[in-house]
Amino acid sequence: MPRSLTVDPKVVRKPGVVTCPEIPINVYKSDPKHERKRFGDELLRRVYYDMYTIREFETMLNEIKTQGEYRGIAYDHKGPAHLSIGQESTAVGMCLPLGVEDFIFGSHRSHGEILAKCYSAIMKLSDEALEATMKRYLGGDTLAVVEREQYEDIRDLAENFVLYGTLAEIFGRNAGFNRGLGGSMHAFFAPFGSMPNNAIVGGSADITAGAALFKRINRKPGICVASIGDASSGCGPVWEAIMLSAMEQYRTLWPEDVGGAPPVLFNFINNFYGMGGQTAGETMGFQVLARLGAGVNPEAMHAERVDGYSPLAVADAMERKREILQAGKGPVLLDTITYRISGHSPSDASTYRTKDEVELWQQNDSLASYRAYLLDNGIAGASTLEAMEQRVVEKVTQACRLAVALEVSPRPRPEVIEQTMFSNEPADRLEDREPEVLISRDENPRVQQIARKSRSAYDQNGRELSKMKVVAYRDALFEALLYRFYEDPTMAAWGEENRDWGGAFAVYRGLTEALPYHRLFNASISEGAIVGSGVGYALSGGRAVVELMYCDFMGRAGDEIFNQASKWQSMSAGVLQMPLVVRVSVGSKYGAQHSQDWTSIVAHIPGLKVMFPATPYDAKGMLNLALRGSDPVIFFESQRLYDIGEMFVEGGVPESYYEVPEGLPDVKRSGTDLTIVTIGATLYRALEAADELAERWGLSAEVIDARFINPLDLDPIVESVRKTGKIVLASDACERGSFLHTVASNISQLAFDYLDGPPAVVGSRNWITPAFEMEDTFFPQKEWIVDTIHERVLPLEGHKPSTVQTGGDIARRYRRGV
Amino acid sequence: MATEVLMPRQGQSVESCIILEWKKQEGDAVTAGEVLCEVETDKATFEVESPADGVLLQRLYADGDEVPVLERIAYVGAEGETVAAGQEPAGDRDEDREVVGSSDEPAGAGDSAAGTRPEAAAAAATPDSETREPQAGRPEGRGRVFISPRARDRAERAGVPVELLTGSGPGGRIIERDLDSALAAGTVATRSAADGVAARSGRPEIEASAGTGIGGRVTSADRAGAVGAGGSDRTSGAARTAAEGAAGRETSEQRLTGVRKRIAERMLESVQGSAQLTLHTSADARALLAYRSKLKAAGEPYASITINDLVLFAVARVLPHHRGLNGTLEGETLRSFGAVHLGMAVDTPRGLMVPVIRDADLLSPASISSEARRLAAACRDGGITPDELSGGTFSVTNLGSLGIEVFTPVLNPPQIAILGVCSVEPKPVYAADGEVEHIASMGLSLTIDHRVVDGAPAARFLQALGKALGSFEVLLSGAEPVEE
């Protein structure tokens, strides 16, 4: 809600009709004479060569999958192979006009797109550039395999490199483009602009939008194409990606010189089926997919249906749309129709379509038609084409032979997976240029306001100060963000209400004044696309900070957090980095859908760093750590804590830059008799419990704030338990499946001989969160901790529990499932 | 059908025996009368013979296992024969499996498992309140102590038997603070007791670094190995000093077995189970010493008759006139005997043993002497039979030869009196002329079970014995003394 735009009732209440531009369908008319002039004969022949390469490559895989053999090379490939036989013209046509700097992100069916984009780049790159890229990539491992074979020149070698790198990846080999860790559905080769292909339907849409944001915000050349299936138009995140890409602010509010809307093209490769569901007439209602553009913006996304069976029609459309995108007038939607002759996968019995239908398309086969086009128009003679075909078969056979042989192409060492889960390469700035800011830090009104506050929660006499007078948790977060915005020019932040509002919890207040629109902006209410675009932004080379207003909204960004942010570093074998911080605010007071602590859910997902500071000192030190890192961080904050001051560190929150050591739990209060470990705001309830244990029973409790969920150094906790023998773990996460059970289980194993009782976990009830006034029945309270100690660890003399924390009640709750 | 081999009952009071060593392996051919294994009672070792010709089909217990008498310990049968289902060991199957299973474990673990068996059987058989009611540290009865790993570890280090701790943790679990309060209350065992506890529990303390488990953790195998090696260095604990590590100064540990274990139980049972009172006096030893000199001068066989033999003779002759002390108390039955079967304490390498001289009241000093010598030798070489070790009506123990001037003998239950013979020392007495003179005097310490023997009759016996010793040659006349 920018103040600069007025919502005028006079305007919005006026009657009228919405008019839509016409959406063209298959307007391209082939004109051989014109085409020979426009593209040149060599390129036209090259189109056939590329299409034929894809056809042979996919045919090879089909034979391997269905017959266990290709041209005498036997192999049993157990993994997936979603083939695109029939769709070659769409891939080659799409990539023909694209530059090396243009990105395409694909789907599970993208072998053809990898080859087409890479071959297109090979055409455009110099020998030197090609050689340098191949030598550098994965330490030259891929090149080493193909270099030993015969080749004519660098381009020939580069083609072999692409064929082999892709196939070795599909077969899960160490010299594959992603060391075999991605496989068929995720293979890609970033140096040539073939970006991650995604096995989640539509998964590429918001990632592509993020990549386009990266290009626009950082003034990079090139466009970004999401090559996704027609059926993905039914996916929410795809719509979210479109909405995020079509925000009017790019043209109205962002600085003009930034260049307008992010250059993103949603290229729906419309083969009319989503697996077996027929989008045309059965599972969707648009009839013509291109119609969807009409619902998005006045330009109807410049939508068009393109005849994908004609490579030149596709190339023509791409060239025209690329210009629109470069002019900042995107986004663009293409409905590129095509047909896969092959099944969804080799196990597909095609029960959902008739043989007649497949035959109809075979009669229209794009490869055969284009061959005829070349012959009929004298662009190539039959012998030329046959020589070309022969050459392709030889190359594909060579790639197959090399990729199948285990002695030539061994599997990756399993340690590679462990080593690539995190990149762990902190960097002050991801590009070396002056960050774009509007004012100096000293001029910042928030900075000036904070300067008047106490860095500590207490005054010099140890008296607690009013919350208005202290540098609070939210201020500490602000300082970390402001610091990095002025250090790293690529850093950008977006989410809901991030700009003028200052974030729903005022963390960003003061940033609106400091940063131009393209570094801090409000996103559509599209949690999936907010995180997904962050993923795309980060893997393209920028530092993204995105926000989920409430932890509960994480479900809306499930795939983006669970499958995308977490996995791409290792699925790319470390080729990609993921400097993405997802700020997640854990709520309270607002009931069941606004109060959940879902730290345990992300703790379960490999590949995420998870942090949850509970004090202003830690908030700043940990956000500093996260914002300098190269890994995806789910950064939890607590709405109970935004206004508290620093109570533990003498002198309060340092003004200068510092980082909290990664994974290190912090002893907030030393003790000798028992250990209480907390995550999040429960720290303060644990301290109340510790006070009561001291006052009533003379017990000295050691209170440790884990701070980190992953990575987590268990040593300090084990050390404490060795001393005390007793441990209670508490957080606001629901008890069942709480990450604290994982910690407790590990403590049992690492400190078993020192334990004087079982580690006891105190979590929220396995209920919905009730109204604020009843929250003490849901979230762990001081009494729960004391009662748990009494019932399960150390009976306290004369204590009368006020809550039920017995072992018997655990069993009862589990029987009832609550 | 296979023939069962039973653990024989060797004597009335024997309840169980420990298998010292199997002489035959499963599958070995055996003939009737061939030794299958050597077993040890609390009092003696003996051999178990094969009851039939054939093959040793199955051994039901391992070396070191304690087995109740008349329990099956093995089967002998034809080669290839299998033991029928009904022939499996008696009693609850699960429990037996537990014992048999644990028998395969190394010695330390096996022994403690065998030790739990009678308890487990009792708990299963008698649904009394004691085994059913949750107790401190024993929430589920069956003798299992529930104790946290931390408390157990610290108790072992401190040498506190966990059985003596009371659990205050959840469900009665013994936790660290229970040990702390026991320590504060002073119920801590001494260091030597700590050694004993460590040995008795079969878990001698081993430094963590000595463990072969993951992370240097001490596994049961480490513990068994330490026990099997006949005790290990006590390498940790507060009491350890640097000098202890020097050669010849190591602390050694031993598991209590056989005779020593039985002695320990009997002694504790004796002290805890009766009201012991010891009376001390002394007797004029001049006549005794003079007679002994004469015997010595007479040469063999008289020279072998010792002072102790002569005291035994005197006791055997005086005792029938003080029947209140020549008896046993078993339960609520008090027996007093006309005959004197005299127990005599013998020091052996395996510990104290008390063989019995039958009908001592009928024997001459020479017969008593030769019988005493025979029995002592049998005790020392292990050939003593359980029956020679039981049936005593009164016992005599002699520490006088070791210079002990006075002591308090411990009753040998179910006997109700025991005489301790002390050293001969000069004692000042008033001579007839009123002057003080020193005479040779023998100390006598008589312990009685005050539940059934009063002080005065005991004193009268001592008085009579003193008089008999003081005029020993008169006693030799065989004349009946006149009751006073």
Chai-1 contact restraints between the chains, C-beta under 6 A:
chainA,res_idxA,chainB,res_idxB,connection_type,confidence,min_distance_angstrom,max_distance_angstrom,comment,restraint_id
A,G725,B,R150,contact,1.0,0.0,6.0,A-B,restraint_1
A,G725,B,E176,contact,1.0,0.0,6.0,A-B,restraint_2
A,F752,B,P149,contact,1.0,0.0,6.0,A-B,restraint_3
A,D753,B,P149,contact,1.0,0.0,6.0,A-B,restraint_4
A,D753,B,D153,contact,1.0,0.0,6.0,A-B,restraint_5
A,Y754,B,R150,contact,1.0,0.0,6.0,A-B,restraint_6
A,L755,B,P149,contact,1.0,0.0,6.0,A-B,restraint_7
A,L755,B,R150,contact,1.0,0.0,6.0,A-B,restraint_8
A,D756,B,S148,contact,1.0,0.0,6.0,A-B,restraint_9
A,D756,B,R150,contact,1.0,0.0,6.0,A-B,restraint_10
A,D756,B,I175,contact,1.0,0.0,6.0,A-B,restraint_11
A,D756,B,E176,contact,1.0,0.0,6.0,A-B,restraint_12
A,G757,B,S148,contact,1.0,0.0,6.0,A-B,restraint_13
A,R792,B,P170,contact,1.0,0.0,6.0,A-B,restraint_14
